[in-house]
């Protein structure tokens, strides 16, 4: 009621006022009068917005920009495989220092068995003898006195071979002989002719494959000559 009385006073005082004041007074009165009315029923409405052909487009030149298509991420170009090295510098390994030379000094216990012969191959791990080369038919001598324990052909490549036992485990062997002049069990003296130079068995030229065996082991003959 106080609000209604205030609004009426404002209306009377503003008889000569502007229409805005009157509008205010009517709005308030209407609101108060409607306070006892039933609340309005809420309704839903669906609006369809359609273009009006009579109403021109204010922006006739507008264009809808198309949605940009994402560009594929470029794959990195693979690096070419390195070319194989065709030229490799080779550094030659330094030549090994020569082994210290130890001269072989014989004890003179054995006589040189092939007079005038020269050594064409020395004693080493793959050749357990010394080769004494000379002309075929030249004499072969007993290196020391002893007993002939074998004289004949050997199928191990030695051809005609003589083996003499000199005692104390010392044996001498004469391979590739051309002729044999002694027989097994015969006692021979130092320097006695026992055979002739030849090239029997596995042989490439006339020579004597001379071996010295001590205790059943082949040793360098030069240590006993």
FENWO-V675309 format. One record per pair of residues at least 24 apart in sequence whose ideal C-beta (glycine too) atoms are under 8 Angstrom apart, sorted by the first residue. I is the first residue (numbers start at 1). J is the second residue. Records with the same first field share a line. If there is no record, write none. Layout:
BEGIN
I=J / J
END
This chain:
BEGIN
3=28 / 32
4=29 / 32
7=32
104=220 / 222 / 223
105=223
106=222 / 223 / 224 / 225
107=223 / 224
108=225
109=144 / 170 / 224
110=143 / 144 / 172 / 212 / 221 / 224 / 225
111=141 / 142 / 143 / 144 / 190 / 191 / 225
112=141 / 143 / 225
113=140 / 141 / 142 / 143 / 172 / 174 / 208 / 210
114=138 / 139 / 140 / 141 / 197 / 208 / 210
115=139 / 141
117=197 / 207 / 208
120=207
122=222
123=220 / 221 / 222
128=211 / 218
129=173 / 175 / 209 / 210 / 211 / 218 / 221
130=210 / 220 / 221 / 222
131=207 / 208 / 209 / 210
132=207 / 208 / 210
133=205 / 206 / 207
134=197 / 206 / 207 / 208
135=197 / 206
136=178 / 196 / 197 / 198 / 199 / 206
137=178 / 196 / 197 / 198
138=196 / 197
139=193 / 195 / 196 / 197
140=174 / 177 / 193 / 194 / 195 / 196 / 197 / 208
141=191 / 192 / 193 / 194
142=172 / 188 / 189 / 190 / 191 / 192 / 193 / 194
143=172 / 190 / 210 / 224 / 225
144=170 / 172 / 190
145=187 / 188 / 189 / 190
146=172 / 187 / 188
147=185 / 186 / 187 / 188
148=182 / 183 / 184 / 185 / 186 / 187 / 188 / 194
149=184 / 185
150=184
151=180 / 182 / 183 / 184
152=180 / 184
153=200
154=201
156=201
157=201 / 202
158=201 / 202 / 209
159=198 / 199 / 200 / 201 / 202 / 203
160=195 / 198 / 200 / 201
162=194 / 195
164=188 / 194
169=214 / 215 / 216
170=212 / 213 / 214 / 224
171=212 / 213 / 214
172=210 / 211 / 212 / 213
173=209 / 210 / 211 / 212 / 213
174=208 / 209 / 210
175=201 / 208 / 209 / 210 / 211
176=200 / 201 / 203 / 206 / 207 / 208 / 209
177=208
178=206
END
